[in-house]
Amino acid sequence: MPRDHHFLIGGVKFLWRYTRLRGKAHGWTYHGEKVLIEERLQKRAKLCTEIHEFLHAANPNMSEEAVVNQSEDLSKILWALGYRQQSSEH
């Protein structure tokens, strides 16, 4: 089981956890509290979801459409530049 992480996002401390999620969602952000990421995601889908949920945490008033567009664009750029997870730990 991966360990939990704690990050300051916009001056607010968030629990960042990889876990199994029910339904179709790849991630959830509970504002001012926690970010949950589907633990079965891999590769660019995982990176895109991490960016997506970060954007929700950092910009709670940003529209879903803007979050989707920005997370997809940034994940494509970072992936093309060679960013990859280095270890099996989340």
C-alpha positions as CSV (number, residue, x, y, z in Angstrom):
1,M,0.0,0.0,0.0
2,P,1.5,3.4,-1.0
3,R,2.1,5.9,1.7
4,D,0.2,9.0,2.1
5,H,1.7,12.4,1.1
6,H,1.0,15.8,2.5
7,F,1.4,18.9,0.2
8,L,0.8,22.6,0.6
9,I,-1.3,23.7,-2.3
10,G,-2.1,27.4,-2.4
11,G,-1.2,27.6,1.3
12,V,-3.6,24.8,2.3
13,K,-2.4,21.4,3.5
14,F,-3.8,18.6,1.5
15,L,-3.6,14.8,2.1
16,W,-2.6,13.2,-1.3
17,R,-3.5,9.5,-1.4
18,Y,-3.5,6.8,-4.0
19,T,-6.4,4.4,-3.5
20,R,-9.1,2.4,-5.4
21,L,-12.0,4.6,-6.4
22,R,-15.5,3.4,-7.1
23,G,-17.2,4.4,-10.3
24,K,-15.6,6.0,-13.4
25,A,-13.7,8.8,-11.7
26,H,-9.9,8.7,-11.9
27,G,-9.5,11.2,-9.0
28,W,-11.3,13.4,-6.5
29,T,-10.4,16.6,-4.8
30,Y,-12.0,17.6,-1.5
31,H,-11.2,21.3,-1.2
32,G,-9.1,22.2,1.8
33,E,-8.8,18.5,2.7
34,K,-7.6,15.8,0.4
35,V,-6.9,14.5,-3.1
36,L,-7.6,10.9,-4.0
37,I,-6.0,9.3,-7.1
38,E,-7.0,6.0,-8.6
39,E,-4.1,3.7,-7.7
40,R,-4.5,1.5,-10.8
41,L,-3.7,4.4,-13.2
42,Q,-0.4,4.2,-15.1
43,K,1.8,6.2,-17.3
44,R,0.4,9.4,-18.9
45,A,-3.1,8.8,-17.6
46,K,-1.7,8.9,-14.1
47,L,0.3,12.1,-14.8
48,C,-2.7,13.7,-16.4
49,T,-5.0,12.8,-13.4
50,E,-2.4,14.1,-10.9
51,I,-2.2,17.4,-12.8
52,H,-6.0,17.5,-13.1
53,E,-6.6,17.1,-9.4
54,F,-3.8,19.5,-8.5
55,L,-5.5,22.2,-10.7
56,H,-8.8,21.6,-8.8
57,A,-7.0,22.0,-5.5
58,A,-5.1,25.1,-6.5
59,N,-8.0,26.7,-8.4
60,P,-11.3,25.7,-6.8
61,N,-13.3,28.1,-9.0
62,M,-11.8,26.9,-12.3
63,S,-14.3,25.3,-14.6
64,E,-14.1,21.6,-15.3
65,E,-13.6,22.3,-19.0
66,A,-10.5,24.5,-18.2
67,V,-9.1,21.9,-15.8
68,V,-9.5,19.1,-18.4
69,N,-7.9,21.2,-21.1
70,Q,-5.0,22.4,-19.1
71,S,-4.2,19.0,-17.5
72,E,-4.3,17.3,-20.9
73,D,-2.1,20.0,-22.5
74,L,0.5,20.0,-19.6
75,S,0.6,16.2,-19.3
76,K,1.3,15.9,-23.1
77,I,4.1,18.5,-22.9
78,L,5.7,16.9,-19.8
79,W,5.4,13.4,-21.3
80,A,7.0,14.5,-24.6
81,L,9.9,16.1,-22.5
82,G,10.5,12.7,-20.9
83,Y,8.9,13.1,-17.4
84,R,8.3,9.6,-16.0
85,Q,7.8,8.1,-12.6
86,Q,11.1,6.7,-11.5
87,S,10.1,4.1,-8.8
88,S,7.2,1.9,-8.0
89,E,6.3,4.2,-5.1
90,H,3.6,6.7,-5.8
